[in-house]
């Protein structure tokens, strides 16, 4: 079972559909309920998931006064030692939990060409340059120690991974990026 943490993204049905198309069962958990499960059971309920996907959100981290609850939540999730893929907002809070800064940038609601910086199993079956859909106006710098995997014209940090743990982040939205996005999600589910 794949846990999909919902931060209020309108793309939740697309993430669930991508997971199910890949041949996995998925369960959507609202962030509030996930936080309760982590605290109540020391993560035991969340440990029942094979992997976690952290969704996007209609939240501008650079514009809110207190981002600490989101960073704390990301830290709690990452301590579970379950493979994690952060998408957009999920990518950003993973980065911020490891020292990244979130900043406003150019608004992008279209497709961007992603350029691989180095090979990784997350890119299997994708060309050196491939298109993914964007839907954001905030970005993070690469957290110290993370492996930089992909960039675009719009941001340097499109794809990253933790140097040791099975944790990935992508700024783009693979769940609405057609065949390329489906391949990306399937690669995450297969390799971790």
N, C-alpha and C positions, 0 to 999 in steps of 0.2 A: 504494500500500500504506500502510495506517495502522498505526503502531506503537502497541501498548498495553503500557505498562510496568506490570508486576504487582508490587505491594508486598505481596502475600499476601491480597488481597481475595477473599472468597467469591463476589463478584459478577462475577468475571472473565468467566464464560460469558455473562452478561447484556450486558456491554460489547461483547464480540465479536459477539454476536447483533445488537445495535443497529447496529453499524458495517456488518455484512453486510446487514441489512435496508435500510440507507440506500443500498446498491448499491456498497459499497467492499469491498476485501479487507483483512482485518486480520491482524496477526501479534502474538501475545502474547510478550513478552520479560520474563523475570524481572529484577528490578532488578539483581541481581548480574551477570548476563550483559550487561545494558545498560551498566552501569558499566565492565565490561571492554572492551566495544566502543568506548566513548567514549575511554578511555585508550589502547587499543592502536592505534587507527586515527585518532586525532584526530577522532573522530566520523564518519569516512567511512561506516562501515556504518550508523550511525544516520541519516545524511544521505540514505540510500536511501528512507527513509520520507517520504511527503508531509506527514504530520502525526503528532503524538503525543498520546496520551491517558494521563495519569498516574492510576492507579487509587486507590481507597481502600485502607485497611490496618487490621489489628487492632492498631495501635500507638497508644499514647497519648503524643503528643509532649510534653505538659506533665508527664508522669510519668517520663520517662527522663532520665538524667543528661547524656548527650551527644547532642544533636541535630545536631551539626555534620556527620556523614557524610551525613545526609539533605539538609541545606542545601547542602553541597558538590555532591551529586549534582544537585539542582535547578539550581544555578548552571551546572553543566556542560551539562545538557540545554538550558537556556535560551540558552546561548551558541551553540548549533547553528543558531539563526535558523530553526527549523522552527515552524509554528503548533502551539501546545500548549493542551490543555484539561486542567486539573487538577480531579479529582473528589474531594471530601472531603479525605482525607489529601494527595492531589496538590495540591489548592487550598491547603492549609495550608503545605506546604513551599515552594510558589511564593511565598506571602506572607512566610514566614520568611526566604527568600532575599532578600527586598526590605525586611527590617526589621520585619515584623509580630511580634507576641507571640502565642503559643498559650496558651490558658487553658481550664481546666475550666469547664463551665457546666451547664445543665440537660440531662439525658439526654433524647434524642428519638429514638424508633424508629417514628414514625408519619408521616403526611403533614402538611405545613405549607403555608399559603398564602404564596406568594412575591409580593411587591409590587415592580413595576418602579419604579426611581427615575428612570431616564431611558431613552429609546428606544435600541435598539441592534439591529443585524441578528441577533444571537444570539436575540432574542425574537420574530422574525418568526412570525406565525401564532398567538402566545400572547396571551391577554387581559392586561389591566393587572394583574390578580391571578390567579395560577394555582397549582395544587397540585403539589407535588413531595414525594417520600418522603425522609425523613431516616433516618439510622442512625449517630448519633454522640453524643458528650458533650463535645466540645472545639470550640473556635472560634478564629478569629484576628481581630484588628482589621485595618482596611483599611491596606495598605502605603502609605506616603507617595508621592504622585504617581499612584497607581492610580485608575482611574475606577470609582466606586461605581455599580453597575448594579441591584442588587436586595437586598431585606431581607425578614425575616420577624419574627414575634413572638418567635422563639427567638434570633435573632441579627441584628445590623445588617448583617453582611457575608455575604450569601448568594451574591452574584454580583459579580465584579470583572473588570476587564481592564486590561492594561498600556496606558499612554498612547500608546505608539508601536508596539510589537511585537504580533504576532498571538497574544497570550497571554491566555487566559481561565481563571478559576477559579470553581467553584461548590461550596458546602458540601453541598448536597443530592446525591441519587443519581438522575440522570436515567435511568440504565440500567434502573431498576426502577420508573419513574414513569409507565408506560403511554404514552398518545398524547402527552401534554405532554413527557415526557422524551425520547421518540423525536424529536419535533420539535426540541427543544433540541439534541440531538446532531447531527441532520441539518443544522441551521442552522450549527453550528460547522464541520462538514465541508464545507459549501457555501461559506461566506463567506471562509474563510481559505485 
